[in-house]
Amino acid sequence: MKKLLVLLLLPAAFFAQNKPMYTTPFENGNGNQTGTYDQTIAWFQKLDKDFESVKIIQMGPTDSGLPLHIVIFNPDKEFNFSEIRKTKSILLLNNGIHPGEPDGIDATMMLYRDLALGKVAIPKNTVVVNIPVYNIGGALNRNSNSRANQNGPESYGFRGNARNYDLNRDFVKADTKNARSFAEIFHTVKPDVFIDNHVSNGADYQYTLTYIETHHQKLGGTLGQYFKNEMMPAILSSLKAKGIEATPYVNVHDAVPDNGFTQFMDYPRYSTGYASLFAVPGSMPETHMLKKYADRVKVTYEYMLETISYLDKNTQTIKEHRLTNRDSYMPGNRYTLQWQIDSAAVTLQPFLGYEGSYKPSAVTGQQRLYYDRTKPFKKVVKYYREYTPTLEVNIPKAYVIPQSCWNVIDLLKLNNIQLQELQQDTEMEVESYRIGTYETSKQPYEGHYPHSNVQVTATKRKVLFHKGDFMIDTQQPGVKYIIEMLEPQGTDSFFAWNFFDAILQQKEYFSAYVFEDTAEKLLKENPALKTEFDNKKLNDKAFAWNPEAQLDWIYTHSDYYEKSHMEYPVYRILK
């Protein structure tokens, strides 16, 4: 009886102190602080321990030496993705790809807490999965100075990962362990919708929230139109009802965007561009760098919450559009590898900005741009969101790749591409490419010197393939990934990222004093070759006065010239 009396007399504060409150490091701070990597993982581990609806799972390695994690929220307490996909949709969230942009890390912690406690509507048809911190190495490289243009938080991580790679350029070339582990997560989870949380850089304007949406034309088919015309407008409308105005990512730097701007083209190197290769509509919330950190975290939270709500109400519709998306990529159909903005297709977009002008710089003495926040404006500006194809290819029935290209084969397998191994030497009629001209970056870009403006010539011929080589049928869920990666003219193809550079260098050559006699003999024995040679000398003055070029021309038109030089070693089967 005494114990009961003592308990009754204890103040309520005693029980409050002993009850887990699940406040996040951000909430425990002053509104301008973010959780460290260790705090974030420990916090999710606590949720896992205390709630049956939350599970944290250790996944693959990163360049930092520490593993990635995923955290799953499912009120049904089912964490087997094969089972989940039978009845529910899956939203995948990615946080901390640029750890100096930690808004999503803090917002997602609060979101999971509120879902676990039932403080927000618990989705019935949607499971939420998040990578708490993707760039662990960058998160551990904590500082307060590397984001010179950003208003908070007080300290944060660094953009480069443990090997100084920008992970949001690495999704297809996969130079990092992070990217390879992400691919394993992505193809294990198999999300229906994807969000990658970021902070913007660039112009100044009134919005706290901007967004990059997967380009609808790249998504293709009814899925792309649904995402553009129904899904994104509905999510943005829900945010507006909460007083949150948003605009497409303002792709303008060092200028006032009142003359309009274009939709960002998210190529496969980027997270949402990568997701779109597998018919997964994605978006990047891009909160504005100059707004208060607490406000940025809030709008990121609300964006994720409204996406969950929409996905939960439209699970079956989204799944159906994703399933039929593959029908747009049948053999013989045209596939766009390169795009350019359609300047004739204009959308009139309401825009909330600030008046801008120029004044003398106190530093340089030259004219500098400034925005006057005492002069906000609301204007209708031109928004260019439609692109036109500039380079297309016919989709082949299959590709054939020699087993010697093991670096490419490994990435195909990592991305869940099904390959059929040849069981015996087999001669096939294929279309082969020879690389003609190309341009190479003069400056390094994310560990590479990428190629662009690639020109090829195509030839149909018979090629003998060997036991152990691989055939890749295009009629599988990863068809877009296959095409984008294996077509050498693709913006982010394996060829563009230097995976095949060895074919660009001759391995055998000749000594001029020896080959002179051979060249003379070749021209005597082949009148057609001699005629072509004489015509080139007649019509090309530089060639006519260059004996080295003449010998090289004869050499490259002879059987002595190695066939592997400039011969792209991935082949297309058309029928």
BABA-93478 format. One record per residue: residue in one letter; z, y, x negated of N, C-alpha, C in turn. Coordinates in steps of 0.001 Angstrom, whole numbers, plus 500000, padded with zeros to 6 digits. Atoms other than C-alpha are relative to their C-alpha. Layout:
<nuzas>
AZYXZYXZYX/...
</nuzas>
This chain:
<nuzas>
M500000498799499172500000500000500000500000501254499136/K499949498859500906500829502328497082498632500277499391/K501328499831500588497414501669495477499046500664500986/L500871499422498993495678502493498760500310501475500194/L499596498617499819497698505690499116499496500871498845/V500473499261501160496829506747495569498504500262500096/L501448499829499869493153506153496200499651501043501047/L500283499038498948493285508176499400500282501428499561/L499623498671500454494915511075497585499111500535498882/L500867499544501082492367511183494740498935500957500538/P501010499033499526489972514156495003498609499380500053/A501376500497499851486399513599496070499232500144498711/A500692499776501275485284514962492699500108498791499087/F499823501188500842486682511829491055498905498980500276/F501028500975499631484274509606492980498605500515499629/A501297499426500363481376512005492390499714499825498528/Q500182500140501436481968511811488649499660498571499607/N500232501402500325481806508022488733498796499411500724/K501194500451499288478744507780490984498766500444499233/P501208499601500737475381507708489164499207501038500793/M500732498933499328473558510914489996498496499948499704/Y501407500173500361470245509989488271499290501341499784/T500664498749500358469623513554487206499256499805498685/T500847500159501181466902513829484589500414500999498925/P499727499003501045467186515618481218499468501377500369/F500549498718499553464965518334482699500947500679500982/E499103499419498997467329518829485645501349500379499405/N498737499681500660470371518808483365499893501221499096/G500215498872500895468825521595481303499959501312500754/N500056498651499433468051525213482020498669500294500687/G501317499819499382464646524636483622498890500184498996/N501000499804501040462886525030480303500151498956498894/Q499791501080500962463716521725478635499376498718500532/T500630501268499630462056518317478614500683498857499274/G499367501165500598463345514833477906499295499545498741/T500588500603501193462820513268474502499445498624500366/Y500523501350499760461026509947474163501141499025500277/D498890500943499822464305508035473769500716500224501322/Q499349499716498723465877509811476747499171499498501172/T500882500406498907462855509076478926500030498494500209/I499996501459499873462748505351478186501362499514500465/A498648500410499588466548505004478517500224500310501475/W499823499608498601466408506829481860499299499009500938/F500703500978499165463780504466483284500664498624499917/Q499280501265500114465712501481481937501215499985500921/K498865499912499081468709502699483940499539499813501437/L500531500200498651466586502927487096499696498525500239/D500307501437499906465373499372486431501277499205500260/K498735500721499877468970498194486115500631500196501376/D499272499658498780470211499929489267499200499819501287/F500831500100498796467255499537491662499058498801499891/E500878501176499994465444496322492566498541500379500214/S501373499556499735462371498364493504499315500541498752/V500541499425501229461891499594489915500078498980498872/K500015500924501135460858497526486905499263500651498839/I500646499508501210460107498644483346499604498802499153/I500537501139500762457946496323481228499454500506498676/Q500539499658501317457234496521477511498597499440499876/M501399500404500132453515496402476765499590500006498526/G500549500143501338451302496610473667500441501071499022/P499539499106501072451797498428470339499268501337499994/T500648498718500260450992501996469334499996500241498498/D500059499669501422450222503598465990501362500415499445/S498673499567500444453825504819465864500884498831499577/G499158501167500251455150501257465551500844499626501196/L499239500276498778456824501473468974499042499585501116/P500889500490498939455427499736472086499900500968501174/L500118499316498723454106501305475248500825499263501052/H499345500591498828455919500694478526499226500379501248/I500396499586498663454889500691482140501223499875500895/V498917500049499016457278501403485010499358499850501373/I500581500315498696456477499943488429501003500347501091/F499189499825498794457816501157491766499343499248501136/N500474500760498854457407498670494608501205499636500862/P498844500292499140459891498609497508500067498527500411/D500021501427499661458813494998498158500506499117498862/K499421500707501156460203494042494717499054498942499430/E501021500889500545456950492289493778499328500730498840/F500523499331501188455761493052490253498872499225499331/N501165500744500466452948490549489811498758500693500558/F501120499181499539449764492598489942498978499200500794/S500934500824499223447623489727491197500452499900501448/E499460500067498646449924489448494207499956501371500671/I499992498639499442450227493219494690498626500365500554/R501353499582499621446449493673494864499520499346501289/K500429500684498773446164491261497790500253500851501241/T499621499262498795447826493684500185500148501507499779/K499693498604500240448365497030498463499027500636499011/S500740499251501017446638499730496468500962500366498876/I499191499683501173447841500805493032499578501358499452/L500209498712500661448196504312491609500566499895498596/L499550499999501394448390504518487815500140501435499526/L499717498683500556449991507589486241500099499891498486/N499893499951501457449628508496482573500644501318499599/N499263498810500417452032510910480911500108500089498491/G499741499782501413452448512439477490498851499619499092/I501131500252500896448933511834476190499928501125498971/H499774498849500874449436515326474728501468500389500202/P498563499816499744453233515463474307500463501455499976/G499685498584499850453149519242473994499780500468501417/E500243499729498583452188519096477682500846499017500810/P499131501052499465455231517197479013500306500114501485/D499690499768498584455162518427482631500054498688500789/G500072501249499254454162515005483932501140499041499681/I498886500881500376456902513202481999501207500298500873/D498822499613499228459665515162483734499761499851501503/A500302500098498573457934515282487127500025498551500468/T500062501408499608457386511515487159501390499377500028/M498622500502499964461027510797486322500657500358501333/M499409499578498731462120512824489347499332499285501179/L500724500688498929459426511224491503500509498576500183/Y499519501378499914460587507694490676501428499952500550/R498632499940499495464219508648491303500009500223501506/D500029499676498577463348510130494693499409498858500825/L500535501179499313461262507091495632501062498903500084/A498985501059500029464040504697494587501143500294500963/L498894499618499119466672506662496540499555500249501439/G500496499728498657464416507157499568500075501461500385/K499966498566499712464542510955499264498655500514500479/V501341499691499504460796511028499946499484498772500734/A500556501118499237458646508861502195499608498859499057/I500298501154500843458455505378500684498664499410500422/P501320500523499624454846504185500595500064498530500420/K500034501377499510454149501011502551498847499209499402/N501220500687500437450708500242501170499623500297498560/T500334499543501343450876501681497650501118499684499025/V499077500222501112452527500631494410499682501028498928/V500176498966501018453073503290491756500369499425498640/V499784500470501371452775502437488046499849501200499083/N500182498892500922453338504899485237500259499582498561/I499736500104501438453110505011481450500876501207499678/P499085498854500138456193507172480718499599500962498891/V500451499188501126454999508404477305498903499212499290/Y501124500728500604451546507367476083499899500278498502/N500101499625501413451436509280472788501406500040499402/I498622500079500485454740508077471350500138500718498658/G499937499341501298453991509247467805500043501505500124/G499994498562499777453220512745469049501295500468500630/A498739499636499354456361512764471220501143500046498995/L498947500030501014458515511899468210499852501154499006/N500258498854500895456910514760466222500339501284500757/R499543498945499093458969517288468144500141501335499262/N499942498676500609458776521037467461500018501058501091/S499999498898499028458808524449469133498889501010499748/N500972498989500438455769526133467594498535499610500161/S501401500419500055452586524037467857499200500410501234/R500712499534498807451740525274471382500124501526500061/A499851498547500177451245528917470421499726500778501281/N500384499274498784449768529886473820500768499555501229/Q499361500632498848452235528028476033501396500572500243/N498708499452499574455256529330477972500962498849500315/G499028501068499801457825526564477461499362498637500118/P498540499971500143459484524189477330500429500400498580/E499464499494501267461774525074474433499545499159498808/S500524500882501049460734522055472358499203498895500660/Y500968500943499426458074519424472825499358499217498867/G500689500808500994455856516917471052498717500648499515/F501218499503500640452632517315469095498780499293500580/R501224500512499375449050516786470303499483498735499307/G500510501160500723447995514360467547500983498848500044/N499098501153499980449380510823467565500479499711498586/A499406500314501293451045509055464635498968500020498874/R501082499937500994447643508939462841499156501257500189/N500621498701499766446701512439464040498722499917500832/Y501114500082499056444195511266466655500375500696501299/D499854499505498643443736513127469926499660498824500918/L500208501220499225444186510199472284499102500218501211/N500916499765498891442212511905475036498565500209499535/R501379500106500472439077511436472959499738498568499515/D500017501309500667439724507798472065499841498822500955/F499954501096499033439302505766475247498896498974499829/V501059500993500179435991504128474337499845499566498550/K500106500413501402435898504200470534501231499220499562/A498787500793500183439497502892470539500366499810498526/D499584500055501404440386503755466944501497499746499853/T498546500092500075444088503685467779500525498776500741/K499323501070499268446466500947468826500368500467501409/N499684499460498673447442503251471685498867499724500981/A501149500159499104443920503145473148499762498534500342/R500210501431499744443660499380472782501071499457500946/S498947500421499078447011498902474487499787500592501387/F500308499410498700445958501314477236498970499151500733/A501027500832499356442869499190477904500618498730500582/E499326501202499490445077496109478267500807500335501246/I499234499587498824447355497994480667499063500250501178/F500925499630498934444419499375482654499414498768500684/H500649501173499416442806495977483135501001498955500481/T498938500806499388446126494316483903500385500597501343/V499602499311498775447107496908486485498851500050501002/K501187499816499151443545497401487848500292501020501112/P499634498997498992444410500685489589498861500332500943/D500988499498499049442647502051492644499774501496499824/V500085498564500272443353505674491701500798500264498723/F499389499719501302444342507236488362500289501488499886/I499643498606500289446168510460487410500487500086498564/D499572499742501381446564511793483859500489501442499942/N499393498665499896448959514769483708499845500816498716/H500299499108501124448067517732481458500478501427500268/V499821498555499890448559521467480815498730500654499473/S501276499385500345445558523812480605500122500983498846/N500109498913500957444406526293478019498793500819500430/G501183499223499647441969529162478459500350501319500645/A499864498690499361441766532117480851501354500127500699/D498796499754499205444637533720482782499581500251501446/Y500270499872498572444778533649486604501293499723500743/Q498772500086499207447262533352489456500498498564500209/Y499632501370499659447263529582489908500964499391498974/T499189500849500879450012527358488515499314498656499806/L500631501320500042447946524237489306498482500116500025/T501440500256499962444342523528488358499817498489499828/Y500211501441500071442727520108488273498581499699499544/I501304500584500313439868518140486772499871498744500836/E500237501215499215438461515583489178498821499243499404/T501122500799500457436247512721488130498722500481500666/H501230499466499430432703513923488586499421499026501012/H500418500870498900431461512582491912498675499307499724/Q501290500637500281427937511924490635500155498873498990/K499743501072500954429307509856487763500695498824500675/L499415501094499229431460507870490180498909499255500750/G501180500573499371428288507318492165500251499430501392/G499968500659498695427491505905495593500897500695501008/T499132499444498964429677506376498635501376500339499451/L498697499710500596432772506326496421500040501433499476/G500046498652500527431713509520494668500008501050501102/Q500046499051498895430905511291497934501326500042500747/Y498694500061499334434154510121499526501044500766499197/F499027499332500857436174511362496560499814501511500052/K500307498565500000434413514750496573500272500647501360/N500024499354498690434220515402500323501226499727500866/E498875500357499136437299513697501752501323499916499249/M498718500261500648439966512548499308500592501250499342/M499469498834500698440339515579497035500275501169500949/P499691498916499064440017518159499861501268499749500813/A498808500310499206442710516344501865501275500190499179/I498827499825500866445146516264498919500266501473499765/L499843498570500253444519519946498161500474500735501249/S499563499392498746444977520851501837501488499759500231/S498574500311499857448363519108501881500840500859499065/L499281499137500943449408521038498788500041501437500512/K500058498635499493448293524310500373500996500199501135/A499019499915498909450452523552503408501417500162499460/K498701499832500648453378523482500974500074501301499198/G500015498733500708452395526867499575499490499914498577/I500511500189501360450721525474496449498482500176500022/E501436499767500131447303526982495795499507499327498717/A500576500677501175445049525078493389498523500332499912/T501422499760500225441619525571491883499489498984499002/P500543500862501057439266523386489846500277500593498630/Y499750499604501385439912523514486103499059501143499619/V500779498799500313438772526948484923499426499833498598/N500652500343501262436308525961482240499400501246499356/V500409498717500567436192529486480788501014500376498929/H499119499592501086437593530712477479499597501400499529/D500221498647500531437979534295476218499101500835500905/A500772499214499037436496535741479389500715499952501349/V499472500008498637437453536659482948499070499154500857/P500883500937499286436175533889485250499481500507501331/D500460499510498707435132536219488085498491499859500175/N501434500277499874431480535446487312499726498542500315/G500161501399499662432109531807488112500185499078498807/F499809500987501054432489528597486153499462498656500470/T500590501309499715431285525011485987501068498916500075/Q499100501150499984432939521709486785499949499310498647/F499891500700501279434146519945483673499400498605500133/M500594501341500000432080516850482873500874499091499144/D499079500888500719434557514144481948499255498760499502/Y500729501107500615432597511893479616500927498808499749/P499163501203500156433818508343478899501088500087498943/R498953499864501016435834509489475871501323500434500607/Y498802499487499347438289511141478278500583498958500951/S499321501016499187440815509246480382499355499818501367/T500586500145498671439310510019483789498550499533499927/G501363500495500192435788509460482456499988498509499738/Y499855501441500252436884506071481165500297499266501308/A499637500666498742438484505193484519498803499899500933/S501140500011499082435297506119486392498996498904499668/L500899501095500368433388503449484428500349498720500745/F499555501187499269435388500931486466500267500330501467/A499935499602498589434982502667489848501406500404500417/V498658499499499707438438504250489667499946501527500026/P499978498540499961438527507865490906501270500521499333/G498862499492500742440771509904488665500052501509500019/S499846498551500083442119513391488226500996500345498908/M499067499430500977443875515510485633500595501268500593/P499335498745499687446359517992487021500152500800498707/E499932499122501178446124520907484574500818501225500384/T499179498841499684449083523219485086499707501115498999/H500385498871500844448629526704483676501053500297498947/M499136499899501176450106527209480221500976501174500042/L499181498790500030451520530693480904501024500083501128/K499023499997498913453471529824484047501312499359499533/K498690500536500365457196528970483918499984498469500031/Y500023501454500114457870525386482892500499499338501283/A499454500611498788460006524634485966498981500017501134/D501031499915498959457173525803488251498882498994499738/R501050500961500347454674523642486373500433498584500326/V499496501336499688456863520565486726499976499777501513/K499954500129498538457265521233490452498631499684500592/V501317500232499398453536521424491228499420498660499550/T500445501328500447452847518319489120500632498921500867/Y499280500923499116455485516470491154499313499939501363/E500587499957498653453946517613494440498588499430500014/Y501362500552500051450415516723493332500053498468500033/M499872501458500006451481513150492577500480499490501348/L499448500432498719453462512905495805498936500015501092/E501045499921498979450544514051497955498889498973499758/T500984501047500295448193511659496162500507498649500493/I499407501253499494450573508772496941499877499945501519/S500061499954498542450718509886500572498588499729500507/Y501384500208499567446923510031500870499566498570499751/L500389501369500343446422506727499110500630499004500961/D499293500912499106449002505070501336499353499951501383/K500627499943498680447204506213504501498563499482499990/N501428500322500066443722505349503254499716498857499028/T500127501094500964444279502241501162498746499176500220/Q501118500896499732441693500083502871498658500698499792/T501253499253500156439009502782502911499633500147498534/I500252499828501433439369503464499196499588498683499367/K500346501312500551439290499758498368498573499602500375/E501352500358499553436109499285500421498946500800499237/H500951499188500755434336502193498720499907499521498556/R500016500490501380435343500849495306499241498679499904/L500657501308500021434099497378496179498488500126500107/T501451499849499804430672498561497327499360500876498933/N500549499105501016430300500983494406499058499273499057/R500805500775500942428839498215492252498561499816500489/D501342500194499451425861497934494609499019501066499517/S500869498927500492424529501207493161499430499699498619/Y500346500255501397424125499583489742499409498599499831/M500706501274500054421794496652490331498895500065498950/P501109500016500964419175495553487750498749500653500577/G501193499290499568416092497749487955500284501396500507/N499643498647499571417980500748489336500070500931498794/R499907499010501068418015503947487328501465500363499772/Y498636499618500364421193504877485463499934501246499117/T500013498747500751421910508384484155500930499918498802/L499222499983501237423057508572480551500388501412499576/Q499722498622500400422897512348480083499742500933501178/W500051499070498886423423515267482470499930501439499484/Q499849498569500248423028519033482578500303500683501326/I499585499317498783424420521547485040498788500438500807/D501054499534499105422231522326488051500321501446500394/S499684498587499776422241526134488012499539500490501369/A500479499594498679420449526252491375500943499580501115/A499062500493498986423216524395493213501338500707499816/V498810499159500140426051526868493795500945499760501173/T498950500032498999429325526397495655500774501310499900/L499210498765500002431121529590496688501472499632500099/Q498624500456500164434730529138495600500958501199500056/P498982498943500031437667531405496571500802499902498704/F499315500022501293439456532422493374501024501114499922/L498905499056500156442781534124492683500171500290498515/G499949499675501421442569535900489345500719501298499719/Y499485498703500419443656538963487434498849500809499407/E501005499132500599441544541948486487500128499935498474/G500006500052501453440531541810482854499144501111499423/S500787498967500662439215544325480414500190499856498490/Y499893500029501461439011545149476728500650501286499520/K499358498846500623441054547461474547500087499742498500/P499909500212501451441465548046470793501194499117499641/S498937500884500474443495545364469064500866500724498985/A499065499427500962446628546524467247499992499220498689/V500035500854501192445994543696464767498704500204499222/T501295499974500683442277543771464007499295501345500099/G500707498744499775441272547191465291498744499830500821/Q501193500272499201438433545495467186500399499866501479/Q499732500159498574438093545098470949500589498616500279/R499362501264499620440325542410472453500090499908501520/L499886500256498564440488540822475912501466500059500412/Y498656500094499422443546541335478070499878499874501518/Y499937500152498548444478540426481654501128500886500526/D499012499092499417446339542911483836500623499329501219/R499341500724498911448830540992485979500475500928501116/T499685499058498919449573544165487943498792500204500914/K501214499858499199446025543887489301499417498634500361/P500546501292499559445612540490490958498823500229500940/F501117499894499066442399539861492872499748498661500673/K500506501177499303441019537428495399498521500226500226/K501448499868499895437271536961495080499379498644500280/V500809501209499890434631534436495948499094499958498780/V500784500115501229433052533201492720499054498801500109/K500958501105500032430201530861491901500595498824499229/Y499493501214500626431273527312491142498849498999499936/Y501119500922500209428690524938489664500557498600499783/R499416501335500080429681521351490367498959498888500037/E501062501007499961426321519608490674499274499958498653/Y500753500209501238424532518147487647498687499297500323/T501266500715499853420993516869487231499827499070498802/P500226500926501122419997513848485133498978500568499023/T500973499627501029418282514641481847499493498786499243/L500453501223500648418016511068480570500488498813500815/E499671501186499214417896507857482586499393498761499356/V500567501286500421417315504183481811500006499056501194/N499950501072499020416491501176483934501120499039499626/I498913500952500260419472498860484279499402498625499746/P500542501335500261418620495539482623500807498926500734/K499263501125499427419607492150483955501161499621499098/A498967500385500961421572491477480780499707500643498654/Y500146499637501409422134492483477177500313498766499165/V499663501059500957422201490154474188500472500680498721/I499431499389501196424360490979471193500347498910498990/P499696501015501015424587489021467925501504499921499731/Q498584500211500284427948487542467021500473500816498800/S499634499196501169427843489594463822500578501356500393/C499471498706499529428660492709465883501395499804500592/W498687500398499492432241491485466212500867501187500399/N499182498832499647433746495001466302499701500483501412/V500394499634498641431773495802469445500405498914500984/I499648501123499128432334492354470929501494500024500324/D498549499939499771436098492756470492500348501049501053/L499708498958499023436068496001472468499475499634501382/L500504500473498708433911494483475204501004499044500638/K499024500954499472436394491648475594501288500702500399/L498783499253499699439336494061475483499883500699501349/N500222499298498742437787495877478442499561499071501130/N500161500979498919437547492709480505498538499732500346/I501420500297499799433769492350480084499783498507499731/Q500260501430500128432624488783480611498750499771499154/L501105500311500901430405487436477803499723498499500048/Q500403501413499998428455484173477864499507499631498608/E500356500411501353428291482491474467498847499002500021/L501134500920500065424975480832473621500437498699499332/Q499577501308500489425470477116473059499011499389499022/Q501007500484500955422306476659470989499061501143499643/D501000498999500361419633478649469187498995500123501142/T500842499770498828417474480236471882499074501180499751/E500954498913500090414295482300471794499859500643501376/M500101499288498726414141484988474501499045501173499870/E500803498789499949411751487702475543500924501147500389/V499066498900499804413649490963475278499298501337499797/E500412498647500359413222494703475090500905500454498865/S499216499569501154414299496020471698499757501476499736/Y500097498585500344414964499566470514499897500175498494/R499949499478501359414061501206467242500497501433500073/I499485498639500048416027504315466416498962500874499312/G500951499061500580413653507211465814500740501119499294/T499258498873500569415341510543465256501369500098500657/Y498657499757499472418946511549465738500613501128499185/E499256498955500700421312514334464798501429499514499797/T498635500401500316424701513826463165500853501235499766/S499087498866500152427652516185463351500274500274498526/K499705499614501383428229518101460141501505500088499753/Q498546499933500107431953518289460857500613498735500605/P499360501194499430434317515359461457500590500299501371/Y499454499877498642435376514820465050500741498725500330/E499160501143499664438276512494465760499663498768499162/G500203501112500920437653510356462686498573499527499877/H501402500422500009433862510172463150499090501193499731/Y501078499018500037430620512037462556498997499559501068/P500793500570498901429070511377465973498526500387499935/H501436499755499866425341511110466622499694500567501382/S500466499454498728423518513011469352498488500157499944/N501458499817499902419961513718470548499257498802499407/V500580501241500522419074510107469809498685499706500721/Q501293500388499441415426509152470316499706498550499599/V500305501406500275414318505526470583498599499669500493/T501223500594499462411131503552471040500325498577500417/A499707501323499451411216500401473141498779499101499864/T501069500994500170409174497266472464500436498683500625/K499718501325499460408967493976474323499521498951499003/R500371501047500945408983490949472037500944498823500134/K499144501179499994410431487516471501500901500020498764/V499004500000501081413607487226469425500748498680500040/L499225501236500100415346484093468189501476500356499833/F498555499806500073419063484255468921500659498681499611/H499350501167500569421571481867467415501205499562500820/K498805500536499368424311479653468720501193500885499608/G498864499123500266427418481826469061499741501461500308/D500311498655499537425561485011470005500403500105501475/F499466499807498653426489486532473354498993500685500922/M500746499353498931424694487366476588501008500663500934/I499091499230499151426264490016478824499273500334501296/D500584499746498688425287489918482497500503501348500511/T499572498690499518425312493431483970500626499942501383/Q499440500078498654426319492193487405501447499518499964/Q498558500236500051430070492388486905500690501358500156/P499308498742499690432749495013487673499870501076498921/G500099499019501081432370496683484258498588500410499669/V501410499726500272428620497291484615499795501388499383/K500202498642500537428919501042483960500508500111498564/Y499484500013501375431044500488480871498978499341499075/I500983500726500805428465497988479568498827500910499647/I501172499152500214425575500419480017500336501192499100/E499631498802500767427359503499478667500278499680498534/M499618500351501361428578501674475589498838499421499193/L501037500726500732425475499628474699498656500717499948/E501227499217500090422687502109475429500180501053498904/P499743499120501143422337504023472122499905501483500321/Q500142498589499640421418507271473888501139500502500888/G498837499577499232424648507330475879500841500995499212/T499223498944500659426807510380475110501153499427499189/D498861500605500682429769508193474142499749498529499681/S500336501391500307427941504985473249500599499577498668/F499540500499501292429042502760470403499094500499498870/F500885499447501028425956503965468525500387501440499693/A499635498605500205426966507601469059501269500130499166/W498723499972500728430420506802467640499930499235498678/N500193500509501373428949505301464430500269498506499819/F499737501433500143429537501618465191498823499259499363/F501189500692500500425970500766464111499364500742498827/D500585499172501060425508503137461179499378499189498868/A500554500807501096424739500277458781498503499803500135/I501439500208499821421270499891460339499209501246499602/L500689498742500314420467503524459460499713500146498516/Q500188499934501449420452502800455733499163498809499533/Q500787501090500589417772500797453918500822499277498941/K499278500801500987419149497967451830499097499586498835/E500961500336501048415982497190449832499007501155499851/Y500961498935500208413474499554448258499001499554498942/F501010500386500997410801499657445526500017500997498843/S500247499108501141410080501089442117498544500423500051/A501348499466499797407043503343442313498988499423499013/Y500984500437500998405439502211439051499564498559500242/V500360501387499672405520498585440270499199499959501293/F500598500080498673404562499254443869498624500656500065/E501324499364500017401509501381442936498888498961500124/D501044501038499970399431498256442306500024499253501319/T499880500699498718400782496549445431499418500848501120/A500509499102498963399963499603447556498481500048499988/E501460499984500115396417499710446221499405498738500612/K500474501271499459395981496043447098500119499963501518/L499783499990498546397417496530450612498924500815500709/L501005499158499364394946499327451380498622499355499942/K501294500684500116391976497289450094499888498861501002/E500028501183499142392947494256452179500139500351501483/N499775499615498599393650496226455350499280501320500282/P500785498779499762390859498713456249500625500907501074/A499403499190498932392656499834459433501171500811499458/L498868499303500600395745500711457439499507501139499110/K500540498965500886393631502633454909499466501186500799/T500518498918499160391925504610457668501140500866500529/E498841499267499488395278505561459177500642500835498889/F499414499319501157396569506484455711499167501231499623/D500882498889500358393522508664454927500061501126501032/N499910498991498943393754510439458287501295500800499898/K498724499293500134397409511252457691499934500993498828/K500144499073501132396574512758454293499128501191500378/L500927498947499605393771514752455891500666501017500924/N499416499143498960395893516154458724501415500491499672/D498627499614500354399269516545456982500003500455498543/K500141499457501356399077518867453960501200499656499124/A498801500315500780402678518280452888499957498551499539/F500113501417500334402060514545452966498944499790498921/A501114500164500946398790514902451040500395500352498573/W499578499573501333400576516566448109501315499352499566/N498713500643500305403588514217448078499773498511499710/P500280501407500318402898510944446218501142499062500371/E498862500853499625406415509618446850499954499671501492/A500078500223498557405971510077450601498847499062500340/Q501147500868499725402578508357450481500323498534499698/L499612501384500334403933505287448704501001499464501015/D498992500430499017406866505186451108499335499664501325/W500704500269498747404494505357454078499338498635499946/I500663501311500132402500502389452806501044498884500010/Y498933501011500068405730500512452066500558499695501394/T499406500220498674407150501044455549499003499409500987/H501010500609499142403843499890457071499570498624499493/S500340501314500569403875496654455093501070498968500345/D499031501076499768405619493302455356501183500062499039/Y498887499883500950407812494315452415501179500792500580/Y498978499127499407409703496787454556500933499185500879/E499002500791499267412930495343455971499988500352501481/K500106499809498554412777494838459713501304500491500630/S498709499617499419416493495523460234500272501491499904/H499774498558500136416234499164459152499591500719501277/M500189499231498762416579501363462284499784499117501227/E500150500926498865416383498247464468501362499839500675/Y498739500077499276419123498505467098500271498544500379/P499810501450499886420733495044467200500534499517501342/V499624500425498648421544494961470926498728500020500840/Y501290500181499335418730493715473133500172499915501509/R499979499935498542417866494066476807499127498902500603/I500779500960499216416740491296479155499708500650501340/L500385499230498818414784492899481981499894499153501252/K500192500853498816414140489934484269500878498769499919/
</nuzas>
